[in-house]
Amino acid sequence: MPPPKAASRRAPWLENRNVLGVLFMLPAAVLLLLFLTYPLGLGTWLGFTDTKVGRGGEWIGLENYVYLWGDSVTRLSVFNTFFYTIVASVFKFILGLWLALLLTAAGLPCLLATDLWLGFARADDAVGQVATMYLQAVAFGFPAALATRVFVALNAAVSRPKVTMAVNVTALVLKAPLNLVFMYGAGPIPALGGAGAGIATALLSWLMLGMSLAVWRFDPFYARFRSSEVHGPRWAALREQLKLGLPIGLSTLFEVTSFTFMAVLITRLGTAAVAGHQIVANLIAILFMVPLSLGIATSVLVAQSLGANEPKVARRAALRGFRVALGIAVIAAALLWLLREAIVSLYTNDPAVAAIALSLLGLAALFHLFDASQGIAGFVLRGYKSTFWPMVIYGVALWGIGLGGGYWIGLNQTPFGPPRGPLGFWEAATAALALAALLLCLLAAAVSRKHVART
């Protein structure tokens, strides 16, 4: 006779997925209200008063704005911003599309070299077949994904992030049903398993490009960024973009591939190990969306402030972005730890997979704090056009310490003991990210102080 099941120690309301969904959204909604909506409303109200630090003020209507517009520096800043937005954005937008085409030609052979990646992962035949189909499908969507990034950059540069948000939300809503159709089959479409997710991703990449093109073509706001003729690549300008963008691209490569190769190497430890790792990696990727978005916004504010010759404002924007991102990260990491069992239960019912995921979540919560810190610091440095040394830091830390160290202690006998498995990979990755966060924050502070000292 099987032993009776132990009674669940979780409160009954934690078993309700609707309640859990509200709990996951509630902190973000509260933080959005406290850190974005309330300051925006308060700042708008104070703009119509004569409030000063230390005392309240009275309603004065538009006097502050009349005073600002009468200042020659303000008018010059507005003119410079308008000129840069119209002229430079159009020029760099066209160059960005050519650069996306060139990168497509360079990247497609890498994606299609499936034998190389599968040999590195030592995957079995069944996994190899699915992975090959997945990579081939993703390769089909690769050109569209790169071209869409050009529109994302344009939207950020002209302070229209809502367009990007609308496109991404539409893709997100369609992702689940498309995955369902292609992974499990529907009508004449066969069940393709994991490879079906690659097909869904590729189709959504082209849809996102189509939506971005439609907004750019038909929204009157973007009329100033359209050209009546096709311009060829201008190699001198492309070299300038590559000088700034190539280190950024390599930094992203180090960051993304360190995580990707970690998953590939963990496949050598079995299905349960890689499944547990993927649960935690997915959660970390979701949590990183907040510091990622705040980092992009902070980078734009820093760049705009420097363009207006206001390095002190740029420094304040950087510090505020860091404080907000780190504050939210602390709350998110705490919630991840406190709700870890409920969260993992949403992903899997397999005890072996759940055990591995739970063993990694404590370290993952700490990992997120360093991830948020390095994310903000990296984007702030991009706003200052400092990209070379961040690239070096990412390469040494994430590939050298994170990936190399994870391979050493995760898969091999070391002076510290037997192979540590998935936990060893996460320990090395956390140490690497901590080092990267520290160095990037110090570098951002030094660059910021240097710009302020010039004024």
PyMOL commands that set and color helices and strands:
alter all, ss='L'
color gray80, all
select helices_A, chain A and resi 12-15+17-46+63-70+72-112+114-121+125-157+161-184+194-218+220-225+235-269+271-287+289-307+311-338+340-347+351-383+388-411+421-453
alter helices_A, ss='H'
color red, helices_A
deselect
rebuild
show_as cartoon
